[in-house]
Every structure is written in structure tokens, then in C-alpha cells.
Amino acid sequence: MTGHATDQSASGAPTFAHLLAMSDGHGLFEHALLDRPRRDHGYCVDDVSRALVVLLRESERTAELDRLVSTCLRFLEAAVDVDGQVHNRMAAGGEWTDDAGLGDWWGRALRALGAASVELPTASDRSRARITFHRAASSRSPHGRAMAFATLGAADVLSADPDDLSARALLLDGVASIAVPSDPRWPWPEPRLRYANAALPEALLAGGAAMDDPRIVARGLAMLRFLLDVETRDGHLSVTGVSGRSPAQRSVQFDQQPIEVAAIADACARAFALTADPSWRDGVAAAWAWFTGDNDALTPMIDLESGAGFDGLEAGGRNENQGAESTLAALCTYQQAARLGVVERVAP
């Protein structure tokens, strides 16, 4: 781990060079050794799903990015079994190396397929995504994060087709899976903060909006406000470390993960869209600032020239490996910041 001064402008725009370097005709490699993909570790649905969501947000995709969109869609189609369970891990040669299941990757696949069923440019590809979404949506996960991710995908489907019964049933189950906090001193549905925490309030925001239920939206806003209060220190984000955070733990934590920051950016962007409250735009700005060095180690977490994200923030700097998850978290956060005018939008 190494420390670095804050040497990149918050107004700079990252490229997709590293994301493309991490991909091939099968999918997106999960891990990197510094800036080189670790091909022997293969691919995973988690990252392919994240990639598809990020790529679909780009309105002016290059031919290379369009090819990667097609690769991601094929990957997810192949991952979803007939019973709705989803494989996660594929070897570099293209063979699945795990049994299909209902972990986070199931929810992330539904998140991406829901977006793809609305945002893909051709009707045939949108139909492919919707068919695969319905196949996965026939199952339910016992895991809270997975259900939250799936709820976001269902909300996307319902935004285009409010009569989609499969998406509506999934969304209702997803919202119901998020418990109402019972302790006003810890207004969070889990006994401790874990990872990608803001996905839970974002699911309530998306679900409440789709159901036209202002009480659920209000729950999501309150949860997100609490999370930001806990994860802000001295004017910058100081997010929960990889080991999680209990109610008694309020000091700075490491190893901070980029996915936590990206989840905050997504949730705050959705909150801003629903309320027009500028404080949520400020939350997106804080998330992008975390990547550009306004964090607990004063260390940039993105290489703007390549668009690579670094794998974790440490007390003395950062993990120099540039994996897919961290890169996509950085690109996703930039997209939200650019969309809300926090930084200037630049085409890929």
C-alpha cells in the first residue's frame, strides 16, 4: 500500500480504457494485479452486471463499448438457469465453475437485466433482456443485499411497463425484505453496517416511487440520511470498512471499499431525482470527491487517464490493484456526478 497526494482534479473525466483492457470476448475479468487482468481468476456475474449498468448509462458509446454491452448481455443470458438461479463464476476458457445460486450475483443480474430491458437500443435486445429477467425473477433470494439489487432492476422494468406482473411481485417482495428498524438509536434494518449499504435505502426509494407510496420513500430517505451522517467525517465521506460497523463503532475505519461509495452516489442521485433537495446532490459530490482524494487518507482512488479504480483505501494509502469492481464503482460515481452537474460531462 502506498500513499499519494491529492494530484487529480475533481473536474477531470475518466476514460474507459482500463475497463476495456479488463475484458475479452467472454466477459470482464474480475481481478487485476496492478493494472493487468488476472485471467486465471476468470469472470463473475457480479462485475459483468455492474458493467452492463454502467455501459447502458453512456449515451454516446463507442463501437468498443457497444461490443462490450453485447458481451455482457450474452454472459448474463448464459448465467441464468431455467429455475431462475444464477451462476456467478466462469473460467477464462468460458466454462462455469460454480453451481447456480441466489447470492448477490442473482440480484445484480436482475438489476442489470432490468436496466437492459429498458435501455438497450434495439427491440430484439430489450426483449432478450426482459425474457432473461423474467427467468431470474421466478426465484427469490434469502439475502437482503441480493433482494435490494433485484428491486432496483424490477423498478426499471416497471418504469417502462407498469403492468409487468413478474417485476411488480419481485419489487413488492424486495421492499418487504427490508425490515423496519426497531431501535431509534440505530435506525437501520441490520444490527451493523456491512457493504454497499446504500443499496438498501435506494431499493426503498425505487420501490416506493414505483408503488406510489410516499411512506416507503420517506423510509428510504431517512435511512439514507442516517447512513450519510454515520459515514461522513470532517466534511468528507469516511465509509464503513470491509469488516463492517456496529452502533458503537464511530471512528475511522479501513479497508474502505469503492463499492460503498458508489452505492452512496447511486442512492443520493435517486433521492435527488425524487425530491430535488440539493443536499442529495451534495452527497453525490462527496462520493466523487472521495475518489479524487477527499478521503481519510488524502489519496486518489481513480486513475483518470485510464479510468481504473483502486481496490481499497488504507490508512497509509491505497491498494494498487485495479480490479473490475473498483473500476466500475469509480466510473459509476463519475457518471452520477456528471449527470447532476457536479463535474463536466465528457463523452467516452
N, C-alpha and C positions, 0 to 999 in steps of 0.2 A: 504494500500500500504506500502511496506517495501523496504528499501534499502539494497543492498548486494554488497560486494566487488567482484571484478572480480576473481572468485575462480575456474574457469574451464578452462582447456587447450584448445586452439584453435585447437589442433590436435586430440582431443578426438572425438569418434564416438558415436552418439546417437543410442538407440535401438528403436524397435517398440512396446515396452511393453505397453506404455500408449495408443497408437493408438488401439491396440488390446483390452485393457481394456475398451475403449470407444465404442466398437462395440458389436453387437449381431447378431442373425440370420436375422434380418430385415435390419439393416444398421449401420450407425455410428451416435452416439448421438451427437447433436450439441453443447451443453453446459456442463460445469463442475462446480461444487462447489469445489474449490481447486482441488484435483486430482480425485474426484468421479463424474461419469457421472450423469447429471441431467435428469433422464429418463422421468420425467414428461414434459420436453421440447421437447422430440421427436427427429426426424431426419430431415435433409434437403438435397435437391439435390445439393445445393452449395458445401457442405462438402463431400458428397459421390462422387461427380465428382472430387473434388480435391484429394480425397483419391485414386481413381482409377488411376489418372495420376501418383501419387507418387508411388503406388504399382507397376505399369507397368514399372517404371524405375529400379526396383530391378531385376537384372538378376539372383540372387540366392535366390528366395523366399522360405521361409519355408512353410510347409503344412498349418499352420495357416494363413499366408499371402495369400496363394493361395485360401483358403476358403473365405477370405475377398474380394478378387478380384471377385469371383463368386457372392458373396452377392451384391457387388456394381453394377455389370452388371445387375443383376435381378432388382435391385432397379431402375436403370435408364430406363430399358425396360418398367417397370410398370409406370414410371412417365410421359412418352411421350404419349400424346393423338393422336388420328388419324389425327387431323388437324395440328399437329406439335407443339402445345402449350404444356407446361410442368408444371406439379405440382411441388411444392417445398417442402411443409411441410407434414410430416407423423407423426402421433401419435405413441406412444410406442407400441400400440396394432397392428399397421400395416395399419391403415386407413388414407387416405389422408384427410387433414383438411383445404385445400385451393382449390380455383378454379385454373385450369391451366392458365398459363400466359406466358409472354415473357420478364421477367425481367432477371437480371444477371444469375439466375439459368438456364435459357434456354441456354444462351451462354456457361456456364460452362459445361452443359450436352453435348453440341456439342463438346466442347474441349475434354472432356473425351472419348466420343464415337469415335471421330476421331482417337485418340491415340489407343483406344482399337481395332479398326478395323484393325490396323496395327500390334500391339504389342502382342495381346493375343496369347497364344501358339497353339491353335487348330483352324483349318479352320472353324469349325462349330461355335465357339465362335466369331471369327472375322466376320463371316457372320451375326450373330445376332447383333453385334455392328454396322455393316455397314447398315443393314436394319433400325435399330432404328435411326441412324444418318440421313439417308435419310428422315425418317418421320419428325424429328425435323427440318431438313433443308428446308422443304417445307414452313416454316414460316420465317418471318423477325421481328426483334425487333426494336422498335424505340429508344432504349437506346444504347449509344455509347459503354459502357463497355461490354454489352452483345454481341454486334456485333464484338468487338475485340476478346473476348474469342472464339466466334464461328469461326472467321477467323483462329485462331490457329488450331482448330480441322479440318477445311477444308484443311489447308496446310498439315496436317498429312495424310489425305486421299489421296491427290494428290501426295504425295511423293511415295505412293505405286501404285496408279492408276491415271496417269496424264489425262486419258480420262473420269474421273468421272465428268459428266456434272453438277450434283447437287452440288458437292463440289466446282467446279470452279465458278459456278454462285454465291454461297454463299461467296466465297473468294473475288470475284470482288466487290460485294456489301459491304462487310466488309471494304475493303480498301477505297472504295468511301465514306464510312460513316465518315471517319476521315478527318476533314476539314484541308485545308492548312492554316497555321497561316498567318494573315494579318499584324500583328504588329511586326516588327523586334526586338523591345524591349521585347516582350513576345512571343517567338517563340513556342507557344503551342496551340493546336486546341481548347482549352476551356478557358473561362475567368479566371479560377482559377484551381489549382491542387486539386484533390479530393482524391481518394483512388485507390489502385492498379494501380497507374498512368503509370507505365512502361509497362502495357499490351498494351497501345496504340502504342508506338513505336515498341514493339515486333510484333504486328499484321502487321505493315508496313514492318518490316524485313521479316517476314514469307511470307506475300503476295507478296512482291517484288521479293523474291527468287523464289517462285512458278511461278510467271508470267515472270521470267527472265527479270525484269525491274530494272536496276541499279538506275534509278532516284527515285523510291519508296524506295529502300533500303537506298539510301543516305538520304532521308527524315527521315526515321526511325532512322538512326544513329545520325543525327543532333538533333532530338527530345530527344533521349536518352542521348546524351552528355549534352544538356541543363538541363535535369532533374537531372542528377548526379551533375552538377555544383550547382544547387539550393539546392540539398539535401545532400551536403557534407559540413562539418564544422570542422576546425581544424584537418583534416586528417581522420575523421570518418563520417559515414553516420549519418545525422541528418534529418530524413524524416518528411514529412508533417504530422501534427497531424490529429486527427479524424475530426476536424472542417474544414479542407481544408486550402488552402493558396492562397492568392491573389498576384498579382505582387508586391504590396507594403510591403508584409509581408516576411521578410528575417530572422527574429530572430528565436531562438529555439522554437519548438512547442511540446506540449504534448496534448493528449494521442497519442503516436506513435503506429501504428498498425503493427504487424508482416507481414500481407499480403502485405504491401507496400514494405517491404524489400525483401520478396520472389519474388515479381514481378520484382524487380530490378535484382535479381540474374538470373531469367529466361531470361530476356531481354539481359543482358550482356553476358550470356552464348551463346545465339543465335548470338549476334553480333560478339563474338569471333569466333564462328564456320564459320561465313561468311567472316570475314576479317583477322583472325589470328593476329589482333592487340592486343598486350599484355595488353594494358590499359583496355580492356574489361574484361580480366581475373582478373585484379586488382579490378574491380567493383564487381565481384563475391566474391573475398576475403574480400572486405569491408562488403558485406552483411553477410557473415558468421561471421565475426568479431563482427558485431552488435549483433548477437545472443549470442556470447560468452563473451560479456561485454564491447566491444569497442564502446560505445554509449554515449549519453548525460547524462546518469545517472550512468555510470560505473557499470551496472547491467546485469548479465547474463539473457538471455531471453529463455533459454532452460535448462532443467534438462537432462544432457547427460545419466544418468543412466536409466531413464525411456523413454527418447525421448519426453517428454512433453514440449510443448511451453507455455509460459505465455501470458496472454491475452492483455497486453498493457504496454508500457513503460511510467512511470510517472516521474515527476521531482524528487520525493523522492524515486523512486524505481520502482516496477512493480506491476501489478495486479496479484495476486497469483492464480487466477483461471486458469485452464489448459484446455481450450476448444479445439474442433476439428480443427477449422480454424487456431488457433495459432500453434497447434502441427504440422499440415500439412505444414504450412509455414516454420517452423523450419526444418522439415525433408526434404522438397523440396530444401531448401537452402543448407543444408548439401550435398545432392546428387549432386547438381551442383558444389559445391566446391570440392567434391571428384572426380568427373568426370574430372575436369580441373586440378587436382593435387594440389589444394590449401591445402587440407588435405589428409591424407592417407585413401584409401578406405578400409572399413571393411564390410564384409558380415553381413546381419541381423541375 
